[in-house]
Amino acid sequence: MGETNNTNKKLTKKDITKSMWIYYAGAELSNSYERLQSLVFCASMTPILKKLYSTDEDLSKALKRHLVFFNTEGILGAIIQGIVISMEEQKANGEDVTDDAITGIKTGLMGPVAGMGDAIIWAAVMPIIFSIFLPFASDGMAIGGIAPLILYPLSTIIISYYLIHNGYKLGKKSIISLLNGGRMKSIIFTANIIGLTMMGALSASYVTLTTPLALTFSGGSTIALQEEVLDVIAPGLLPLAAIFIIYAYLRKKGPRYTRILLTIVAVSVITAVLGIF
């Protein structure tokens, strides 16, 4: 037998914030190969569900519907949490909210929210924060390494906190109306442009690649390939070529960062020994 509307069950701001902290702490860590983020999402919902459902049967059903496959971006995914918490509260209070409706809203939103999160958090927020403090780090100042480790988590916590509480207040109509409107496309486009601009600036500033090779002609004259050819044609041509090679690999093979890093180290050592770069 399901819950009846004998009492009005109301969640507090503290309940919702607690759920946010659990999901935030494990969204990118506690992944099942079969269901990805379902485990941590269910764990984040457990305190909520225990407060809403008083019978073991209803609690068991609620836990099971949050163990289905789920995967999205861990920061912006907080808005899905907020919406689902609101729907669970409505269901526990006797409103006509089905299990399929709750599962469907999660499944339907996890893809779009993941796309927004990748564009805004990983392609804009993170590069901006790290690029601000890279000059300090390159000068050997401790703030260059410490500040990003503080500001990035702080900014993402603030974003998650805002999204989960507003998702809860506005319900499922909030994100749907946002996705159907043109504002979100503009936000994603702007975030992509900012992120690409920052990555371009970082690449130009911190990727260094030169060659000591020289061209010797039959008359005995010598031309330094770097200073007299490449820098005249297009300064920074070699770093740009290296970046595009790495980008092409990422597009074709995906984000295999360890392999890329090891390859860069190996190529750097070999070409340095051979006197090529």
C-alpha positions in Angstrom: 0.0 0.0 0.0 1.3 3.4 -1.0 1.6 6.5 1.2 -1.6 8.4 2.0 -1.9 12.1 2.4 -2.7 12.0 6.2 0.0 14.4 7.0 1.7 17.1 5.0 5.3 16.0 4.6 7.5 19.0 4.0 11.3 18.9 3.4 13.5 21.5 4.9 16.3 23.5 3.3 18.7 21.4 5.4 17.4 18.2 4.0 17.9 19.4 0.4 21.4 20.7 1.2 22.4 17.4 2.8 21.3 15.6 -0.4 23.4 18.0 -2.5 26.5 17.4 -0.4 26.3 13.6 -0.8 25.9 13.8 -4.6 28.6 16.5 -4.9 31.1 14.4 -3.0 30.6 11.2 -5.0 29.2 12.2 -8.4 32.5 11.7 -10.3 33.9 9.0 -8.0 31.3 6.3 -7.1 30.5 5.0 -10.6 29.1 1.6 -11.3 30.2 0.1 -14.7 26.6 -1.0 -15.2 24.6 2.1 -13.9 27.3 4.8 -13.6 26.1 7.5 -11.1 23.0 5.6 -9.9 24.7 4.5 -6.7 25.7 7.9 -5.5 22.4 9.5 -6.7 20.5 6.9 -4.7 22.7 7.5 -1.7 22.0 11.3 -2.0 18.3 10.6 -2.1 18.2 8.2 0.8 17.9 10.7 3.7 15.1 12.4 1.7 13.2 9.2 1.0 13.5 8.1 4.6 11.9 11.3 5.7 9.1 11.1 3.1 8.2 7.4 3.2 7.3 5.8 6.6 6.7 2.2 5.4 9.4 -0.2 4.3 7.5 -1.1 1.2 7.3 2.5 -0.1 10.9 3.2 0.9 12.1 0.1 -0.9 10.2 1.1 -4.1 11.6 4.6 -3.9 15.2 3.4 -3.5 14.8 0.9 -6.4 13.6 3.6 -8.8 16.7 5.6 -8.0 19.0 2.7 -8.7 18.3 2.8 -12.4 21.0 4.0 -14.9 21.9 7.6 -14.3 24.8 9.7 -15.6 25.2 13.4 -16.0 27.6 16.2 -15.2 28.2 16.3 -11.5 27.8 20.0 -10.8 24.8 21.0 -13.0 23.3 17.6 -12.2 22.1 19.2 -8.9 19.2 20.8 -10.7 17.9 17.3 -11.6 18.3 16.4 -7.9 16.2 19.4 -7.0 13.4 18.5 -9.4 13.3 14.8 -8.4 13.2 15.8 -4.7 10.3 18.0 -5.4 8.5 15.2 -7.3 9.2 12.7 -4.5 7.7 15.1 -2.0 4.6 15.5 -4.1 4.2 11.8 -4.5 4.6 11.2 -0.8 1.9 13.8 -0.1 -0.6 11.9 -2.3 -0.3 13.8 -5.6 -0.5 12.0 -8.9 3.2 11.5 -9.6 4.0 8.1 -11.0 7.3 6.1 -10.7 7.7 6.4 -14.4 7.3 10.2 -14.3 10.2 10.4 -11.8 12.4 8.0 -13.7 11.5 9.7 -17.0 12.4 13.2 -15.9 15.8 11.9 -14.7 16.5 10.0 -17.9 15.3 12.8 -20.2 17.3 15.5 -18.5 20.6 13.8 -17.8 21.8 14.2 -21.4 21.0 17.9 -21.9 22.3 18.8 -18.4 25.5 16.8 -19.1 26.0 18.9 -22.3 25.4 22.1 -20.5 27.7 21.1 -17.6 30.6 20.1 -19.9 30.3 23.5 -21.8 29.9 25.7 -18.7 31.9 23.9 -16.0 34.7 22.1 -17.8 35.1 24.4 -20.8 34.7 27.8 -19.1 34.7 27.9 -15.3 37.7 25.6 -14.8 40.0 27.1 -17.6 39.2 30.7 -16.4 40.1 29.9 -12.8 43.3 28.1 -13.6 44.4 30.6 -16.2 44.1 33.5 -13.7 46.6 31.8 -11.4 49.0 30.2 -13.9 51.3 33.3 -14.1 51.6 33.2 -10.3 52.5 29.4 -10.4 55.0 30.0 -13.2 56.7 32.6 -11.1 57.0 30.2 -8.2 54.3 31.8 -6.0 52.4 29.4 -3.8 49.1 31.2 -4.4 49.3 30.0 -8.0 48.9 26.4 -6.8 46.7 26.9 -3.8 44.1 29.4 -5.0 42.6 27.2 -7.8 42.3 24.3 -5.4 40.1 26.5 -3.2 38.3 28.6 -5.8 37.2 25.8 -8.1 35.5 23.7 -5.5 34.0 26.8 -3.9 32.6 28.0 -7.2 31.1 24.6 -8.0 29.6 24.2 -4.6 27.9 27.5 -4.9 26.6 26.5 -8.3 25.3 23.2 -7.1 23.7 24.8 -4.0 21.9 27.3 -6.1 20.7 24.8 -8.7 19.4 22.1 -6.3 17.3 24.6 -4.3 16.0 26.4 -7.4 15.2 23.1 -9.0 13.3 22.1 -5.9 11.4 25.4 -5.8 10.5 25.5 -9.5 9.9 21.8 -10.1 10.2 20.0 -13.4 8.9 23.0 -15.4 12.0 25.0 -14.6 14.6 23.1 -16.6 12.1 22.2 -19.3 11.2 25.8 -20.0 14.9 26.7 -19.9 15.8 24.0 -22.4 12.9 25.0 -24.7 13.8 28.6 -24.7 16.7 30.3 -26.5 18.5 31.4 -23.4 20.3 28.1 -22.7 21.6 27.9 -26.3 23.1 31.4 -25.9 24.6 30.4 -22.5 26.2 27.3 -23.9 27.5 29.1 -27.0 28.9 31.9 -24.8 30.6 29.4 -22.5 32.1 27.5 -25.4 33.5 30.7 -26.9 35.0 31.8 -23.5 36.4 28.4 -22.9 38.0 28.1 -26.3 39.4 31.7 -26.0 41.0 30.8 -22.6 42.4 27.5 -23.9 43.9 29.4 -26.9 45.4 32.0 -24.6 46.8 29.3 -22.3 48.3 27.4 -25.3 49.9 30.4 -26.7 51.4 31.5 -23.4 52.6 28.2 -22.0 53.3 25.7 -24.8 56.8 26.2 -26.0 58.3 24.3 -28.9 61.4 25.4 -30.9 63.9 23.7 -33.1 67.7 24.2 -33.2 67.9 22.8 -36.8 69.6 24.9 -39.4 69.7 24.7 -43.2 73.1 24.6 -44.8 73.5 25.4 -48.5 76.2 24.4 -50.9 77.8 27.8 -50.8 78.4 27.4 -47.1 75.7 29.8 -45.9 73.5 28.6 -43.0 70.0 29.6 -42.1 68.5 29.0 -38.7 65.2 27.2 -39.3 63.5 28.6 -36.2 64.6 32.3 -36.2 65.0 32.9 -39.9 62.2 30.8 -41.4 59.5 29.7 -39.0 59.4 32.9 -36.9 59.3 34.9 -40.1 56.5 33.0 -41.7 54.3 32.5 -38.6 55.7 32.9 -35.0 54.5 30.1 -32.8 53.9 27.7 -35.7 55.4 24.7 -34.0 53.4 25.0 -30.8 50.3 25.5 -32.8 51.0 22.4 -34.8 51.6 20.4 -31.6 48.3 21.6 -30.2 46.4 20.6 -33.4 48.0 17.2 -33.4 46.9 16.6 -29.8 43.4 18.0 -30.6 43.1 15.6 -33.6 44.1 12.7 -31.4 41.4 13.7 -28.8 38.8 14.0 -31.5 39.6 10.5 -32.9 40.5 8.5 -29.8 38.8 10.4 -27.0 40.2 11.8 -23.7 43.1 9.4 -23.1 45.1 11.8 -21.1 47.6 9.5 -19.5 48.5 8.1 -23.0 48.8 11.7 -24.3 51.0 12.8 -21.4 53.3 9.8 -21.7 53.6 10.2 -25.4 54.5 13.9 -25.0 57.2 13.0 -22.5 58.6 10.3 -24.7 58.6 12.4 -27.9 60.2 15.3 -26.0 63.0 13.2 -24.7 63.7 11.5 -28.0 63.7 14.7 -30.1 65.8 16.5 -27.5 68.4 13.8 -27.6 68.4 13.8 -31.4 68.6 17.6 -31.5 65.4 18.0 -33.4 63.4 20.1 -30.9 
